[in-house]
Amino acid sequence: MTALNATSIHFKSIPVFAAWAALAAVPASAQNALNAQIDPPVIEHIEDTTTVEMIQPTNTMQATRGLPQTSSAEALGEGRLVLGLNGPWYRQQRSYAGAPNAKADIFTGIGSVAYGISRQWDIFASLTAWGTQNYRGPQGSGLGTIQGGLQGTLPFTPTAPIRMGAQLAVINGLSKNPIDSNYAQGYNYFETRTGLDFRGMLMQTLVSGSEATSLKMHFNEGVATSMESGVDPLLLLSTGLQMNVPMAALGLELHSRTALNDVNFRTDPLWLTPSIQFRSLYSMNLTLGGDVSLSRERSGPADQVALRSLEPYRLFGGIAFSFDTWAQRRRQEKWEAIRASRERESLQAQAVAAAQKAHDDSIAAANAHTQINNITVQNDQLSQKAQQDSLAMAAKVRQDSLALADAQRRLAEERAKRSDLENQLLSTGNLVMGGVYFETGKADISINSKPYLDMLSKMLVKYPKLKIEVAGHTDNIGSDAYNMNLSQARAMSVRNYMVNKEPSLDARLTARGYGESTPKADNTTAEGRKLNRRTELQVLNKDALREYNEPVLSGAPSNGAPGTATAPTGGIPAGSGSPNGNASGTMGADSSRSGRGMGGSRIVPADSAHVDSTRTDSAPSAPANW
């Protein structure tokens, strides 16, 4: 930094902000030499050409971690060097006792440096100079204070949500003009001191997230005491909320400075500090912010009383350069550790492989001896088993012959007991439900159809292996969509009725409407349309029909070896007749049978889209179910 002569240099025309250009002359090679690492040191990517790229931490005006005027309890990290330059400015709005004249501009320049001597300890130092413009005091510029201190943090784990630490600092005043002679007042009180001060501070930080994106809360409680006689010690309180987003950090701080023996938060310095720090991957941070006074004015004559402890506002800007001086050393140590670890893993893998091979060879030798003995025993056993199998096969053939004859006899008896409906369904896999009636254009089942459906439901229960679909069909009268919806609704009505009657059918009984898509006859004639309006039962798994039509050899192996012959499962038990007497004779599978005798309200077979007014209850011309 350019040296400032306390007696001859006056900043009337050159703002302190221009002094930032001094650090801009840092060589590019120095800026790019080592990128930042945040405590604890973490190397993100390591190869033969190891690189470290981390987001820069935020810094205070004293170059430690934190917000501009609120310190964080987080350490810089071992080997980290931070160089900072900050320039606050404010304008005196009014004249009153002990303060600069109105319209005077007050500039301050703060050059700071901090270094992490270990993972928990940091040292820091700063030098302050000040200057004025439109100032009518005895001295308009000069050196302010020189400050040095030590900060320590407790060794919490890196993932802990809280950090705690303490800071001790010595502040030696170099200024011959404190600018604001009212004790402990003014934004730049510690920047233009004339005496020797000691400051102690406790710090706590709550952290949620990573350094790149996180939310932090900082708390500072400190006491400053002066070696000057008659000067009361000060109570220093600060809190700051910090929100880190990619490439930036937003901060909001609240500060108080009041006499420890006479606490007055209302009129003593109390101010709010919003700020933003722009962070980069190139070892540099830029800070912009301001202070806004919250202190109340005092009452009294302006020439006798310091009406304000702070001016309404102050602006500041800053720049900081951060370097990890131990980055190369950590890279090398990390790389050596990785190589050593890989070598150990390789040696361990080789030792394990050798031990495994020796073990496998020993087992192989033992297995070879055992196999020789086993082969001899197996040959004897195979010879004995062949003789036993020959005898068993002969007995099995005789047993299967008798079982097959018995199964054929019982199957013949079973078939003799089946109704016509059962025979048609089991032989063809299809049954036209000739006894189902609907209102024309509706899906409501006629009450006259329910005995027929009751009988069919009980019949299907006897054949549990069959998966059956209730299929609805219409003629071609009406639109395709109307016929499809009508056939689906009627098929679903039949299905629901049968499941309600026999709940065991629920898992294997489905419904589907086909509309006019699968006619059985010519739709151009009335007789053809009558045949096409129908409801059917269709067996979906027709392979299962074989079990109810052929004798089955239970336990027969897939290679065709003999098994035990059994009759097909299901069917009507011996001695029982067909359901509902001889219902199959009166309500059989022939879809052309009439619906005479269904009685009750006027029921006509439902066509697909219209009502045939010529049809009567006593002699319906369509199939009984449509």
Sequence and secondary structure as in RCSB ss.txt:
>XXXX:A:sequence
MTALNATSIHFKSIPVFAAWAALAAVPASAQNALNAQIDPPVIEHIEDTTTVEMIQPTNTMQATRGLPQTSSAEA
LGEGRLVLGLNGPWYRQQRSYAGAPNAKADIFTGIGSVAYGISRQWDIFASLTAWGTQNYRGPQGSGLGTIQGGL
QGTLPFTPTAPIRMGAQLAVINGLSKNPIDSNYAQGYNYFETRTGLDFRGMLMQTLVSGSEATSLKMHFNEGVAT
SMESGVDPLLLLSTGLQMNVPMAALGLELHSRTALNDVNFRTDPLWLTPSIQFRSLYSMNLTLGGDVSLSRERSG
PADQVALRSLEPYRLFGGIAFSFDTWAQRRRQEKWEAIRASRERESLQAQAVAAAQKAHDDSIAAANAHTQINNI
TVQNDQLSQKAQQDSLAMAAKVRQDSLALADAQRRLAEERAKRSDLENQLLSTGNLVMGGVYFETGKADISINSK
PYLDMLSKMLVKYPKLKIEVAGHTDNIGSDAYNMNLSQARAMSVRNYMVNKEPSLDARLTARGYGESTPKADNTT
AEGRKLNRRTELQVLNKDALREYNEPVLSGAPSNGAPGTATAPTGGIPAGSGSPNGNASGTMGADSSRSGRGMGG
SRIVPADSAHVDSTRTDSAPSAPANW
>XXXX:A:secstr
     TTT   SSS GGGGGHHHHTS HHHHHHS    SS    B STT B       B TTSSBEETTEE SS 
  TTEEEEEEEEEEEE  S  TTS  TT EEEEEEEEEEEESSSSEEEEEEEEEEEEES  SS  EEEEEEEEEE
EEE    TT SEEEEEEEEEEEE  S  SS STT STTGGGS  SEEEEEEEEEEEEEE SSSEEEEEEEEEEEE
ESSTT   EEEEEEEEEEEETTEEEEEEEEEEEETTB  TTTS EEEEEEEEEE SSSEEEEEEEEEE      S
 TTTS   SS SEEEEEEEEEEEETTHHHHHHHHHHHHHHHHHHHHHHHHHHHHHHHHHHHHHHHHHHHHHHHHH
HHHHHHHHHHHHHHHHHHHHHHHHHHHHHHHHHHHHHHHHHH  HHHHHHHHHSEEE TT  B TT   B GGGH
HHHHHHHHHHHT TT  EEEEEE  SSS HHHHHHHHHHHHHHHHHHHHHH GGGTTTEEEEEEETSS SS TTS
HHHHHHHSEEEEEES GGGGGGGTS EEET  TT    EEE  S S  TT   TTTTHHHHS S TT   TT  S
S      SS   TT  SSS SS TT 
